[in-house]
């Protein structure tokens, strides 16, 4: 999906020759990845073609901050967590306070159980945002999805959102078709997000083809 994915060509070089220099890195990937683990996983790939170098590239390109421990790796699809579990499992356990591979996420979709926020002082707080993420089975994740996949996900999402009514009824604004007036109004309302410029997002491949198949509901 991005510049460092020529995995088959890399097999001409030894794991030692290809192992990234992580000596000055402060991220969870760099803590876990050893030359032995790199050698074990470097020739593996998921059914959609995601490789170990795709997984770690954002962490290689972004060493992190001495006082801020970043994750340093991304999954390209749901199979990544199984194919590269020797890397992901300890990273997840370290990042999420001991969350083990045998642990199960408890899902609660009852919005009435959401608490807090009532005490925010309007004198200082202009707006707030609750961020959630949702993956769709059968599609690659943002670091790896193709243009066609992303457009299919956009179409599927808009179809689902258009089925909402009442207080949840809304309108989808594709970024490519947005007028200047619509852009300004959404910016004034604190809704519109900017083009991603974070090195973490850029190195992971998540900003490819911007703003194709991106929008706001």
N, C-alpha and C positions, 0 to 999 in steps of 0.2 A: 503493500500500500504506500510506502514511502521509500526514501533513498537507500536504506541499509538492509534490503531484503534479498540480496543475491545469495541465498543460502547455499545452493548447489555449487556455485563457484567457490564459495568459501571453504568447501570441503577439500579443495586442493591444498589448503594450508592446514597445519596442525592446530589442535585446540590451543596449544600454548601460544602459537603465533597470532591467533585470532582473539584470545582472551583480552577483554578491555582493561585498561588501566583504571582501577577503582581506588587507588591509594589515597586520594584526597576527597573521597565521596562520603557524604553523610545521608544515606537513605537506606531504607529497609532492604532493598534488593542487594545493595552492595554489602550489607552485613551477612547475607545468606549465600550469595553466589561465590563459589570457590572454583578454582581451575578444574578440580575433579568433577564438580557438578556441571560446569559448563561443557566439559567433554562428554558427559553422560547424556545431556539433553540437546546438544547443538545440532544433531542430525535428525531430530524429531520435528514433526509438524502436524497441525490439526488437519482434519479433512478439508477445510477451506484454505489451507496453505499457510497458516500463521506459524512462525518459527520462534525459537528462543531469542534470536537477535531482535525480532520484532517486539517481543515481550519486554526486553530490557533497554531498548534504545533510548527511551525518554529519560531513564535513570542514568544512563551513560553520559548523555549530553547535558544533563542538569545535575551536577554533583550535590546540590543542596546547600543549606546554610548551616554553619556550625551549631546554631541553637535551634534549628527547625529541621526535624527529621521527616523528610518526604517519603513517599512509598517507593518510587523509582521503577515501577513496572506496570504494564497494562495487559489486559486480556483481550484477545481479538475476537473470541467467540466463546460459547459456553464450554466447548471441548478443551479450551486452553487450561481450565482449572484441573482437568484430569491428566492431560498429556504432560503438563509442566507442574504437576502437583508437588514435586520435590522442591520447587522454588516457591510456588504460591502458598502452600500450606504453612510453612514457617513465617513467611512474610505476613500473612493474614493473622496468624496467632500473635506475632509480635506487635503488629499495628493495632489490633483490636483487643488488647488486654487479656490474652490467653484463650481466645476463641479457637477451639480445637476442631480438627476435621470431623470429629464425631458429633459436635454440637449442632443443634438445629435452630434456625431462625424462627422466632415466634411472630407470626403475622397478625396484626390487629388493624382492620380497615374501618373500625368504628370511629368516625371523626369526633364523636362526643367525648371520647377519652383523651383528646388533645387538651392539655392544660397549660396555663401560663399566657403571658402577653397582655393581660388586663392592666398590669401595673406600669406599662411603658408611658413615660411622661411625654405628652404631646408637645410640650414646650421644646423638647430636644429631639424627639423621634419623628421624622417626617414620613417615613415609610419603612416597612419591614418585608422580608421575603422568606417564605418557607420553601425549601428546595427538595424535590423528590426526583427519583430516577426510576425508569421502568425499562426493562429489556423485553424484547419480543422473541419468543421461541422460534427457531428456524432461520433467524437472521444474524449475520455477524454484528459485532459490536462496533461503535464508532471508530476505533483505531484501525479497523480492517475492512469495514463494509465498502462495497463498490458504489458508484454513482447510482446504478440501477437499484441496488438494495435500499439505499437511502431514500430514493424517490418512492419506492414501494412502501417503505415504512411511513413516509409522509402521507401517502394516500390512505393507508390503513388507519393512521392516527386521526386524520381529518374526518374520515367516514365515521369513526367511533365518536368523535367529539360532536359531530353534527347530529348525532342521535340524542344528545342531551336536550332537555327542555327546562322550563321554569327558571329558577334562579341560576342554573348552570348553563343556560343557553348562551351562546356567544358567536364570535366570528373569527375565522382564521385569516391571518395576514401573512402571506408568504413574503419573505424579505425581498425577493427579486422583483415583485410586482407592487411594492409599497410606494405610494406617492410621498413627496417631501412633506406635505401637510400631515399625512398619516404618521410618518416618522416622528415629526416634531410633537404631535399630540401624544404619542406613546412614550416619548422621552419625557415630556412634561408630566405625564401620569406615572412616571417611574416604572414603566413596564418594559421598555425596549432594551435589549442587551446589545453590547457592542461586538464588533468583529473580534474574535479571539486573538489576542496578542501574547498570551502567556507562553513562555518557552516550553513549559511542561506540555501544554496542549499542542503546540506546533511540532515538537519533537515526537510526540506520540502518533501523529498523523490524523488527529481528530478534527483539524481545521481544514482539511483538504476540500477543494471545490467550493469554498465559501463564496456566496451564500446559497448555493444550490440546495434545494430541498430543506431549507431552514425557514422557520416562521414562528409566529407567536399567536396563541389563542386568547 
